[in-house]
Amino acid sequence: MGKECYYLSWILKFHLLLVLIQLVDSGSTIRFLPGFQGPLPFELETGYIGVGEAEKDQMFYYFIKSESNPEKDPLLLWLSGGPFCSSFTALIYENGPIAFKAEEYNGSIPSLVSTTYAWTKVASILYLDQPVGTGFSYSRNPLADIPSDTGVAKPVNEFLHKWLDKHPEFLSNPLYVAGNSYSGIVIPTIVQEISNGNHLDSKPQINLQGFVLGNPATDTDIDLNSRIPFAHGKALISDEHYESLKRSCQGNYISVNPRNTKCLKLLEDFKKCVSGISEEYILKPDCMWLYSCMANLHSLSEYWANEKSVRKALLVNEGTVRKWIRCNTEIAYNKDIRSSVPYHKYISIEGYRSLVFSGDHDMLVPFLGTQAWIRSLNYSIVDDWRPWMVQNQVAGYTRTYANKMTFATVKGGGHTSEYKPVETYIMIKRWLSGQPL
């Protein structure tokens, strides 16, 4: 009996240990967040994945499981732009299931409320803070290399493989790499990296199906040169001014010969004309007196994320990030990809689906430039320019190409989907399900 009790005691201890391990593994599940009343009505997980040499680079993520059918719904890997803008930006302002309540900051923890048109209703989304130094991602290597456009793909691919190793239930889900703004430069490189890894028969295979880009920076010259014809089309400059610019600058408004004084003078006049206009959304009002403006709402994320109770709830490693900044533009970064069009040409051959959409009131990355680089890929049109509708109203215009790329404008939209959440939600829902917009 003594031996039986002894072995029974060890078996019980062993099972208790397994339970404790499971509790630790599931400890990254967040059920409550400061500022939100009651338990979260969705499944949120946060954590770190170590990448690089000795896993010294710790990449922080927020994962929200699909609220519909997580076993089969697509998995989106979301990367915000900047560079160095935390993907919490997208979660809280653009397509996640919670948002800050539009109210003046009074020194307490900003209030969170549920949203109606979250993309997580149709997909699981893995929001990643990258590169290291973004959001809550950090490095234990004081001599780490300066991050760069070309250096992003490998660690993100490594992160994704390791995350899927820990979440094998999502290996069979269709994967789309998604993001907006400056992430349009690096996402094609990441898609290519993942695709190349699949061709090498690496285990496990990632079920990569394509990518989604919103108002994506793509080609520096094309994007920037499209701002002046865009401004003319929106009546921000006169016909005469535009015609003079075209004649004097010959369509090149970026690399101007210093001796071309007439072009330089016209460009100075152009800057004065648009100096009071928001490049991200030309319809945006002056935010000085309106607290509901996006600029003021964006500041709430920094108040919130720097609260001790918030960091504790998110399971942030203490002492790793002194101050959370939504877009940390002061960090050194090497922009060594001037155009991601060559990557688009490569991944188009691989046959991946893609959705590229543009708010048609964004002057930061105008839809004119996006259409121009898409045309440069030289694929034939299979579904020509037509309106797409939401509730019997025109929500934008769309066109589909032979390389499985769908381009869409969002009527009245700005640089991100936060300006038109209803329309962009319906757009992504249709596209992910394979329906025409």
N, C-alpha and C positions, 0 to 999 in steps of 0.2 A: 504493500500500500504506500509505503514511504516513497519508493521510486516513482510510482504512478503519480503521486501528488507532486513530486519534484518536477517530472516531465510536464504534467498538466500546468504547473505554475509557469514554466518556461514558454509553453505554447501560448498561454494567455498573455505573457509579457511580449512575445513576438507579435501576436495579433494587435496588441495595444500599440506597439512600435509602428506597425504598418498603418494603423489608423492615424497616428500622429504625423507620419510622413505624408499621408494623403491630405491631412489638414494643412500642413505647411505648403504642399504643392498647390492647394486650392486657395491659399491665403491671399492670392493676388486678385481674387474676385471682390469687387467693390459693391456693397449693397446700399451704402448711404454716402452722400456727399454734403459737405457743409454748404448751406445756402439753398438746398433742395428739401422741401418738406416731405417727410416720409421716405419709405424705401424706393429705390430707383425702379421704374417700370420696365427696365431692360437689363440685360446682362452686360456688365462692364468688367473688364480685366485690365490691370496695368502691370507693368514689370520691366525688367531689363533683359537684354540678350547681349552677351559679350562677343565681340568680333575682333579680328586682327590678332597680332602677336600676343600670346598669353591672355587673350581676351581682355586686353587692357582698355579697349574702347567699349563702353557700356551704353547701348542704345535703348532709349526709353520708348515705350509704346503704350497706346490705349487701344484696347480691342473691344468692339461692341458686336455681339452676336446678332445675326439677323432676327428680326421680330416676327418673321413669317415662317420660313422653312429652312433653318440653318443647316440641315443635313444636305440640302441640295442647292440652296441659293448661292450665287457667286460670292467669292471673297475678293474684296478690293483692298489692295495695299495703297494707302493714301500718303502722298508726299506733298507738303505745302511748299511754296516757292520762297522767294526772298533774294538770295539764299539765306538760311538761318532763321526762317519763320517756323515756329512750332506748328505741328499738325493739329495741335489743340485748337488752333485758329479755325480749321475746317470743322472740327467736331462741334465747336460751340457757336460759330457764326454762320456756317455755310450749309452743312448737310447732316449734322448730328441730331440726336433725339432730345437734346436739351439746349437751352440758350439763356443768356442773361436777361433778366427783366429790365426793360428800358426805364430806368429811374436814376435820379441823381445820386451819386455816391455820397454816403453820409458817414463814412468811416467804419461801418460794420461790414461783415462779409456780404458781398453782392448776392442778390437773390437769383436762383436758377428756376426755370420753368420748363415744362415739356413743350416740344414742338410738334407740329402736325404733319409736316412734309419731310420727315427725315429719310435719307437714303437707306438707313438701316432697316426700314420696313421691307425692303426688297433685297438686301445684301448684307453680309457681314463685312465690317470695315476694320482694318488694321491701320490705325493712325500712327505713323512713325516719325519721331523727332530725329532728323538727319540733316546735315552731317553732325558728327559729335561736336558739342558746343551749342547745339540747338535745343531749346526747351530744357528738359531735364536730362538729356543725354550728356555724358561726360567721359573724360579719359583719365586713366591712372598713369598715363605716360606723359611726363612733363616735356619731353622732346618730340612730341608727335609732329608729323609733317603737316604743313598747311593744307587744309582740305581744298579740293579742286573739282571742277566739272568732271574731268576724266577719272578722278579718284573715287567718285561716289558709287559707281556700279558694283564694284567687287564687295565692299562691306554690306551694301543693301542686299545683294544676292546671298551673302553668307548669313545675314540676319534672317532672311526669309526661310532658308533651308533649316536653320536651327529652330526657328519658331514652329515650323511645320513638324519637325522632329518631336517637339513637345506637344503638338496638337495634331496628331496623325489623322484625327477624324475629319480634318479639312483638306487632306491631300487630294481627294477626288473632286473637290469643288472647283468649278471654273475660276481661274484667277485672272484678274485684270489689275494692271498697275495704273493708278490714277493720280491726278494732281492738277494744279493750275499754276498760272503765272510762270515764274522762273523755273519751276520743275519741268516745264516743257523742254528745257535744254537737256536735263539729265535723264528723264524718263525713257526716251528712246535708247539711251546707252544701257540702262538697267534692263529693259526688255531684251536687248541684244545679248547681254550677259547671261540672263536666265535661259534664253533660247540656246545659246552656245553650250551651256551646261547640260541642257536636255539632250543635245546631239551627242554629247560625250558619254551618254548612258550613265550619268551620275545618279546615285540613289539617295533619296527618293526622287522620282521624276516630278516636276512641278507642272500642274495642269494649266499652263499658261495659254490663255485664249485671246488676249489682246490688251488694249490700253485705252484710257479715257483722258483727254486733255481739255481743260477749260482756259480760254484766253491765254494760250501758251506762248511764252517767249520761245522763238525757234531760230530765227536768223537775224542777227543784229542789224545788218544793213536793211534788209527787207522790212523788219518790224519798225525801225526808227524812221525810215524814209516814207512809210505809209501814214505817218501822223499828219503831215501837211495836207495831202489830198483828203484825208478823213476830216480834218478841221474845216476844209472848204466845203465838203459835202454836208456838214452839219451847220453851215452858215456862221462859223466862228471867225472866218476871214472873208474879205470881199473877193468878188470875181477878179477884179483888177490886181489885187495883191497876189492872188494865186497864180494868175497868168504871168506876172512879173517874176515870181519865184521860179516858176517852171523854166522861163526863158533864161534867167540869170544863173540859176543853179543847175540847170539841165537834169533835173530829177534827183540830184545827189545833194541831200541836205545835211549829211553827216560829216563826210571828209571833204571839207571845202578848202580849196586853194586859198591861202592867206592873201594872195594878190587879187582875188575876186571880191573886191570891196563892196560891189553892188549886191551880190548875193548875201554877204555877211550882214549888210545893213538891213536887207529885207528879212533876214532870219531874226535879227534883233527886234524888228517891228512885229514879227509873228509872235515872239515870246511875250511881248507886252500885251498883245491882243488876248492871249490865252492865259495870262498870269493869274487871273481870278477864277479859272476853271479847274475843277478837279479832274486830273487825268484819268483816275480810276473810274469815274462816273460823272460825265459832264453835266448831268442833271442834278447832281448833289448840291443842296443848299449850303449857305455859309453855316458852319457848325458852331460858331462862337456862342450863339444864344439858344441853340437847340440841343438839349441833352440826348435826344433820340438819334442824333447823327451817328453814323458808323464810327467816326473818329473817336467820339466820346465813349461809345459802347465798347470799342476795342480796349480802352484803358481799363475797363472793369476786369479783364482777364488777368492783368498784372496785379491788381489789388487782390484778386481772388487767389491766384497761384502762389503768392508770397505769404499767405497766411499759414501759420504753423499747423493749424488743424487740418487745412487742406492737404498739405504735404504729407501729413501723417495718414490721412484717409487714402491718398493716392499711393501710399507705400514708397515714397521717394526716399532714397538713401540719404540719411542725414549728413549735412556738411559737404555734399558734392556740388551743389549749385547755390552760390551765395545769393544771387538775385535772379529770379525768373523774368526773362524779357521775351515778349511775344515774337518780335523780330529783332534779333541781335545783330544789327548791321555793323557793329564795331569790330567784329571778329575778322581776322585776315582770311581771305578766300581768293583762290586763283581761278578766274574765269577764263579757262583755256579752251573752251569750245565756242567758236564764234557762230557756228551754224550746226544745228542738229539734223539738217536735211539729209546728209549722207547716211545717218543712222536710220532715218525714215525709209530711205531707198532700200537699205538692207533688210529691215524687218518687214517691209511690204512684200518682198519676194517670199518671205516665210509664210505669208497668208494669214496673219493675225487680223482679227477684227479691230476696228478703232472708231472712236467717237471723238471728234474735235468740235467744240462749241465755243461761240464768242458772243458775249453781251455786245449788242450793236451800239452802245453808248460808252464804250471803253476806248479812251484815247491813249492809254498806256501801251496796250498791245492791240492795235486796231484790227478789226475783222478784215480790212482790205489787205493787210500784210499776210494774214493767215491764209486767205484765199490765194494769194500770189505764190506762197511756197508750196501749197497743196497742188496748184496747177503745174509747178515745176517738176513734180514727180512724174508727169506725163501719163497718167492713167485715164482711160476713157470714162465717161459719165454713164452710169447705168440707170440712175433715177435723177432726172434733171430738176433744176431749181423750182421749188414749189413751196407754198406755205404749209406749216404744220400747226395744228389746231389744239386748243385747250378750251373746253366748254363753248364750242362753236365760235371761238374768237381766235384770230391769228396770233400765235405765240412766238412766231419767228419764221425763218425760211431754211430749207434744207436741200442738200444734194448728196448723192452717194456715188462713189467711184468703184472701178473694177478691182481695186486692191482692198475691198471691204472697208474702206474708210467712209464714214458718214460725217459730213460737215453740217453744222446747224448754227444759225444765229438765234439769239434770245432777244426778242423785241423789247426794247426799253431796258435791257440788262446792262450791267456794268462789268467790272474786271473780275468779279467772283460771283458765285451763284447766290450769295446772300441778298442781292438786290431783287432777285426773282425766284424765291424758293419754291413756289408752287409749280411754275413752269419747268424749272430744271429737275424737280422731282419726277414729274410726269414724263419728261424727256428721258431720264435715265432708266425709269421703270420700263418704258416701252423698249428702249434699245437693249437693255440687258435681257429682256425676254425674247428678243429677236423680232419684235414687231416693228413695222415702219413707224417713223415719228408721226 
